[in-house]
Amino acid sequence: MVAPVRGASLLVSEDTYSVQDVRGKDVITRFSNGGPTLNVEGKSRAYLYFDLTEVNSARPIRSARLRFFFSSVVRAGAGIGVHAAQGIWKEAETRLVTAPSVGSERLALIEPVDITSKQFASVDVTSVVQGWVTNPSSNHGFALVAVSGSGAGVSARIASKEGSLMGVPAMLDIEFGESADVVDAQIIAKMASSEAVTGIWSSISNMVGTKIIQVLKSTDALTEIWNGIASRVGDEILKFLNGEKVKPVITVSPVADGTVLSVVATTQTGTVSYAWYRDGVAIPGAAGESYDSKGVAGRYFVRVSNGMNAVDSAVVEPPSSELKGLVLSAGALSPSFSAGSGSYTAVVENSVSGVRVTASSAQGESVLTGRVNGGGWLPLQNGVASQEFAMVEGMNTL
């Protein structure tokens, strides 16, 4: 669990999907254990379970959002419903077992327009997560169910925790509220130290006297006195106490070479810190004002914090140096194609004197070049077969 001061991002603990057996009975497929994706189509449902035992039930949960990644989408259909699973299940089953039923109440709906290949979906599940934290035995996870409608239904694949090459596994993002004693301490500290509310503080003291400190320390009376303060001093103090005046103001843009991302951040209070993310996952060690993507494809953003608030920048997609395809007109490529590799061996027979190469980049504007057996570099056109490269019988370096 990643647990910053005001929130937690939980990685899915168990994930699987159901199929129908020869008798038409819903069962958990044993093939999903270690599988790269979870199927949601027809009668097949995806199941996601998050271990909440480390979530402190004494801290009020302000919001909880379920987030997952569509590895591929054939059809969006009428959408996907998010339900609570109604029975205990385990991913690592060695035999087919009955899939758990799902709650009749739909917690959230993922609209067809939001079901897109290589994109994230995020839905609010605050109410059910609050209940699970209060009553852990009721937590059996989420079920993602194809919504019935006219025409062909949804057919989508969701990245599993075993399928790192297929996308980001499901996450549960939780934001905590402040417990009463923490709120009391922050109110008193902010009121006592801020020049902006010195006059207001004096006015409150004149109105309600020294008993305000005693009352603020009483959890039972906090709501009543808070409403009293609001009626006397208006919206400005509420904005200040809610931290609106200390949120960092940020802008993000790539620099001229296209791969280095940088951020400009200002804040009225506290020291600014940075955390860079790629495809929704924090990048280890990326905590500076700039980050070099080194041509790795992805959707990047930076989270800027001043210790009280955090703000996410806009998402940027820097140019990628990765290939998405490499095809030879003859011969065999070794090793098999991988987006992160630029060096291969081509094995050709005696009858082959030359080979045309078709290379495709992850981004169309990339400049591609190639050479064979240490010869000169020749320009390649993205997605178009090249001129012939001279080859020798047997192994050739490409």
N, C-alpha and C positions, 0 to 999 in steps of 0.2 A: 504494500500500500504506500502510495505517495501522499503524505499528509502535511501540506502547508498549514499556516496558521488558521486560515479561514475555509479550507476545503480539503477534499480528498478525491483522488482519481483511482478507482479500483479496476484492476484487470479481471476479466471474466475468469472464474475458477473452473467451471465445467461448461462445455458446450457440445451439443449433439443435434441430430434431427431425426424425425420419425419417417417411416415408410409403411406401406400396407403389405402384409404377408399374403400368402396364397389364399387364406381364408377371408381376406378383406379386413383383417384386424390391424389396428394401429400399433406398431411396435417401434422401439428405439433401434436404429440400425447399428450393429456392432462395427460396421465399416467406417462410421464417423470418427471413431477413436483414432486419432492421428491423421484424419482427412483434412485437406486444405480448406474446404468450404462447407457451408451448411445450406441445405436446399430449402427454399420456401416456394412451393408450387402445388396446386391441387390439394391432396390430402397430406402432403409432407409439411411438417411444422418444425421450425428451429427452436431449440431450447437453450436458454442462457441462465447460468446460476452464478451469483456473486456472494462470496463469503463476507458477511457483515459483522462477524464476531468481534472485530477490532474497532468497530465504530462505537464511540462512547455514547450510550443512550442518554446520558445526562446533558449532552449538548444538543440543543434544538436544531433540527435540520430545516434550513430555509428553502433549499431546492435540491432536487435530484433529477438528473437527466441521463437517459440511456442513449449511448452513442455506438454505432456500428458502421461497418464499411461494406458497400456493395462491390464484390469482386467482379461480378458480371450480371447483366440484366438482359433477358430475352424479351420479356414483356412486363409492363408495369401493371396491367390488368386494372382491377378496381381498388388496388392498394393493399397494404398489409396492416392487420390489426395486432396490437400489443396487448396480451392478456397475462394474467397471473397463472402459472402452472399450479395444479391442485394436488400433486402427489410427489412423493420422494422418488428421485431418479439419479442414476449415476452414468457418467460418460463411458467409463471403462468397463462395459459389459462384454463378456465373452460369449454370450448367447442372446438371442432375441428375447426381449422382455416387453411387456405391455407399456406403451407410452402413457405418461400421465395425462389426465384430462385437463382442460383449460377452463378458467373461470368464465361465466357467461357475460360478465361486465367487461367491456373493452376499455382498457386503460388509456389507450391513445391510438390514433390512426395515422399511418404514414401514407399521405396522399400520393396518387400515381405520379404527379409532377415531381415529387421528391425521390422517386425510385429511379436512380440513374447510375449506370455503370461507372466504377472508379470514383464514387462520391460517398460522403458520409451521410447518414441519417441520424437525427437527434430528436428525442421526444421527452416530454416532461412526465416523470413517474414519481413525483414527490410524495403523493399521498400514500401509495402502496409501500414505498421504502420506509417512510416514517412508521408505518404499522409493523413492518418486518423488524425494524430495530427495537421497537417496544416489545414485540412478541416474536423472538427468533424462530420458534418452532413453526411459524406460519410461512417462513421463507422457503419456497420451492422454486424460485426463479421465474423468469419470463418465458412466455411462449409467443412466437411470431407466427401468425396464422394468415393464410391467403384469404382475402375478403371476396365473398361471392358477388357476382355481378353479371351483367349481360356480356356476351362475347368471351374471348379467351381470357383466362385468369392470369394472375401474376406468375412469372417464372424468374426467380432471382437466386443468386448465390451470394452468401455472406461469408466474409473472411472468418476463419476459426482461429483459435489460439495456436493450433498446430500448423497453420498455413501462412507463415510469415511472408512468403513470396507472393501470396495472393492479396495482401493488404494488411490493415491494422485490425487486431482482434477487438472484440467488443469491450467497451469501458462503461463504468458507471461514475459520473461526475457528481459529487456531493458538495454543496456549499452549506456551511454551518452558520446559524445565527449566534449571537453572543448570549451566554448565560447571564442571569440577572446581576450577579456580583461583578462580572466583568464589565457589564454595561454601566453599573454604578460608578466603578472606578474610572472608566473612560470619561463619563460625563463630568465628574468632579475635576479630573486632571485637565480636561480641555477647557472647562469654564475658568479654572483658576489660572491657567497659563496663557490664554489667548488674549491679545490686545483687542481683537475684533469684538469680543463679548464682555470686556471689562465693565463697560457702562451698563450692559444688560444684566450682568451678574449683580451689580450694585442695586439695580432696580428690583430684581427678584428678592434680594436680601431685605430691602425695605418693605417689600410686600408681605413676604412670608416668614421673615425673621430667621434666626439661627436654627430653628427646628427643621429646616429643609434638609440639612445633612443627615439628621437622624431619620427623617422620613425616607430619604433616598436609599438609606441602608436597609430599609424594611421592604423585603421583596413583595409582601402582600399589598403594600400601599404604593408600589412604584407606578403602576398604571394611572392611578388617580392623580398623583403629584405631577406625572409627566403631562397629562392632559391640562392640568392647571398651568404648568409652565408654557405650554403651547398657546393657551388662550391669552396669556399675558404678554408674551414677547414675540409672537408671530412666526412667520415662516423662516426668517433669516437664521435664527438660532437652530432650528431643526435641520436646515441645510448644512450648517456648520457641523453639528453633532453627528450627522449622518455621513460626514466625510466628503461632501460634494466639492469643498474648496481645496482638497488636497489630492485629487485624482491627477495623475500625470497626464500631460498633453503630449501626444506623440505623433510622429509621421515616419514612414518607412519608405525607402526607395533603393533599388540596386544602383551601384556605382557603374562607371563607364565600361568596365570590362565584363559586366553582366553576371558574374558569378559571386561577387562579394556583396553581401547585404549589409546595410548599415541603418542605424536608427538615431533620430534626434529626439531627446526626451527632456521635458522640463517639469519641475514639481515645486510646489510652494512649501512643502514640508517633508522632511526625511531624506534619506539617501536612496538614490535610484539603483535598482538592481535589474538584471536582464536574464531572460531564459528563452532560448530559441527552440522552436518546434518544427518538425517536418512531418507532414501528413498526420497532424494531431498528436504526435508523440514527442516528448521532450528529448532533445539531443544531448547526450552526456557531455559535460564540460563546456557546452556552448553558453557562456554567461557573460559575454562582453558586448560592447556597443556595436560590434560588427561580427559577421560570421561568413566564412567562405564556403559556399556549397560545393566547391570543387567539381562542378558539373553534374552532381548527383541530382537526378530528376526528383521533383516533389513540390508540394505546396507548403511554403514556409511562412511563419509569422513569429513575432517576438512578444513575450509577455513582460511588461515593464511594471515594477512594483516599487512603492516607497514605504513599505512596511505597514501601511494602513489600507491601501487600496491597490488594485492591479488592473491594468488596461491592456487588452490585446490589440496589436496592430492589424492593419489590413493584410490579407494573404497575398503573397507574391510568388511567382513561378519563374525562377531564373533559368537561363538557357542551360540545356542538358548536353553533356558530351557522350551520353550513353547511346549505344545502338539499340534499335528495336528489331533488327533483322539483318541477316547476312546469308546470301544464297549464291552458290556456285553453279555455272552452267554445266560443269562436269566434275567428277571426282568427289571425294568424301572429305568433309570438314571435321577436324579433330583438334580439341575436344568439341563436344556439341556446343551450339551457339549459346552464349550467355551475355546479357546486356552489359555486364560490368567488365567484359574482357575485350581487348583489341588485338590480341595475338593468337594465331591459329596455325595449324599445319594442314595442307591440302595434299591428299594422296591421289595421284592420277596414274592411269595405265599408259603403256607405250604408245598407243594410238592417239593419245591426246597431246597436242603440242601447245595449246593455249586455252585459257579459261576466262570467261567473262564473269565479273563480280557484280552482284546487285546488293548494295548496302543501303539500309534505311536508318535514319537517325530518329531519336525520340522527339526532336524538334526540327521542323522543316528547314529553318534558316541556318542550321549548322553547316560548316564547311567540312567536307569529307575528302580524305586522301587515302591512297593505298599503295602498297608496293609488294613485290614478290622476291624472295630470296635475296634480300638486301639491296635490291636495285633502287632506282630513283622513284621518288614519290610522284604519283599521278593523281590528278583531280578526279573525284567521283561525283556523279549527280545523284542526289537523294532519290532512292527508289527506282533508279534506271540502270539497266545493265551497262557495264563499262566496256571500254575497248578491251581486246584480248590481252591478257598478261601471259607472257611466254612461260611455259612450264617444262620441267624435266620429269622423266619417268620416276615414279616413287614419291618421296616426301618433298614438299615444297613449303617454305615458311611464308606465311601471309600476314 
